[in-house]
Amino acid sequence: MTTIQHFWQQYLQTLFPSTDANQSYLVEQFGDTPELANRLGHLILEGNKTATCSVLWEWEAEQSPLPTVGAKTIVLDGNEIPICIIETVEVNIYPFDQVNAQFAYDEGEDDRTLESWRQEHWKYFSRVLAKIGKEPTLNMPLVCERFQIVYRTPKRQP
């Protein structure tokens, strides 16, 4: 059994016995570098990051289904070690220039302002979209998700 499967089994053991042990889950590392995955994972664990977004074009290029409310995701750190499981509680698609200040704040990054969100996400989207031959635009459609932690690595006793 892999580390990820073991982590999922630990989570399932915290649920009611009637929970479907065969329910599906995603495995995701936030960001596009191990350093960013560590930083964003830490923000999630602290409770500062309760939202995320990606460009719809990435989903289309990967031919992946869009996230849905109720979806569970095992979040990995920069070393691909599971740190928590989140559940998607909301999914909306907005153009980049219509993302509001509350969503930027809920993403929990930098100084949590809309201005810094736009600046840093533009840089990020420029990097990831280049991999699929696209460039960011003000009206590019973003898949905006809100989530909550449903399981985290148990704290070790000293």
C-alpha positions in Angstrom: 0.0 0.0 0.0 1.4 3.4 -1.0 1.8 6.3 1.4 -1.2 8.0 -0.3 -3.4 4.9 -0.1 -2.5 4.5 3.6 -3.3 8.2 4.3 -6.7 7.7 2.6 -7.4 4.6 4.7 -6.5 6.6 7.9 -9.0 9.2 6.9 -11.7 6.6 6.1 -11.2 5.1 9.6 -12.3 8.5 11.1 -15.7 8.3 9.3 -18.8 6.4 10.1 -18.7 2.6 9.3 -21.3 3.1 6.6 -19.0 5.3 4.5 -18.2 3.9 1.1 -14.6 2.8 1.3 -14.5 2.8 -2.5 -15.2 6.5 -2.9 -12.8 8.3 -5.3 -10.4 11.0 -4.5 -7.9 13.2 -6.2 -4.2 13.7 -5.4 -2.9 17.2 -5.9 0.2 19.3 -5.2 -0.7 23.1 -5.1 1.5 25.3 -7.2 4.1 24.4 -9.9 7.2 23.9 -7.8 8.0 22.0 -4.7 8.7 25.2 -2.8 5.3 26.7 -3.8 3.6 23.4 -2.9 5.2 23.6 0.6 4.2 27.2 1.1 0.6 26.7 -0.1 0.3 23.5 1.8 1.3 25.3 5.0 -1.2 28.1 4.3 -3.9 25.4 4.0 -2.9 23.7 7.3 -2.9 27.1 9.0 -6.4 27.8 7.8 -5.4 30.9 5.8 -6.0 29.3 2.4 -9.5 28.1 1.9 -9.8 28.8 -1.9 -7.8 28.1 -5.0 -8.2 28.7 -8.8 -6.9 27.4 -12.0 -7.4 28.4 -15.7 -10.2 26.5 -17.4 -7.9 26.0 -20.4 -5.6 23.8 -18.3 -8.5 21.4 -17.6 -9.5 21.4 -21.2 -5.9 20.7 -22.4 -5.6 17.8 -19.9 -9.2 16.6 -20.8 -9.9 16.4 -17.1 -13.4 16.8 -15.6 -13.9 20.0 -13.6 -13.9 19.8 -9.8 -17.3 19.2 -8.2 -18.8 20.1 -4.8 -18.0 17.2 -2.4 -14.9 16.1 -4.2 -12.1 15.0 -1.9 -8.4 15.8 -2.6 -5.3 14.6 -0.9 -3.0 17.6 -0.7 0.7 16.8 -1.1 3.6 18.9 0.1 6.7 19.6 -2.1 8.1 16.2 -1.3 4.8 14.5 -2.5 3.9 13.6 1.1 0.2 13.8 2.1 -0.5 16.6 4.5 -4.3 16.8 4.5 -7.5 16.0 2.7 -9.8 18.8 1.6 -13.3 18.7 0.4 -14.5 21.1 -2.4 -17.5 23.1 -1.1 -18.0 25.5 -4.0 -17.0 25.8 -7.7 -17.6 28.8 -9.9 -16.1 30.0 -13.2 -15.2 33.7 -13.4 -13.1 35.7 -15.8 -9.7 36.7 -14.3 -10.7 40.4 -14.1 -13.9 39.6 -12.2 -12.4 37.7 -9.3 -13.3 39.7 -6.2 -11.3 40.9 -3.2 -13.0 38.3 -0.9 -11.9 35.4 -3.1 -8.3 36.8 -3.3 -8.3 37.1 0.5 -9.6 33.5 0.9 -6.7 32.3 -1.3 -4.6 33.3 1.7 -1.5 34.2 -0.3 0.9 37.2 -0.1 -0.8 40.2 1.6 -4.2 38.8 0.7 -5.2 41.9 -1.3 -6.8 41.7 -4.7 -4.0 43.8 -6.2 -1.3 41.3 -5.0 -3.5 38.4 -6.0 -3.8 39.7 -9.6 -0.1 40.4 -9.8 1.1 37.1 -8.5 -1.5 35.0 -10.2 -0.7 36.7 -13.6 2.9 35.6 -13.1 1.8 32.0 -12.2 -0.7 31.7 -15.0 2.0 33.0 -17.5 4.2 30.1 -16.5 1.6 27.3 -16.5 -0.2 28.5 -19.6 3.0 28.6 -21.6 3.1 24.8 -21.2 -0.1 24.5 -23.2 0.8 27.2 -25.8 -1.5 29.9 -24.3 -1.0 33.3 -22.7 -3.1 34.9 -19.9 -5.8 37.3 -20.8 -8.0 39.5 -18.6 -11.1 37.5 -19.5 -9.5 34.0 -19.3 -12.0 31.8 -17.5 -10.8 30.7 -14.0 -12.2 27.7 -12.1 -12.5 29.1 -8.6 -12.9 26.6 -5.8 -13.5 26.9 -2.1 -12.6 24.0 0.2 -12.4 22.9 3.8 -10.0 20.5 5.5 -11.7 17.2 6.4 -8.6 15.4 7.6 -5.0 16.3 8.5 -1.9 14.3 9.5 -2.3 13.4 13.1 0.0 15.4 15.3 2.8 13.4 16.9 3.1 13.4 20.6 6.5 14.5 22.0 
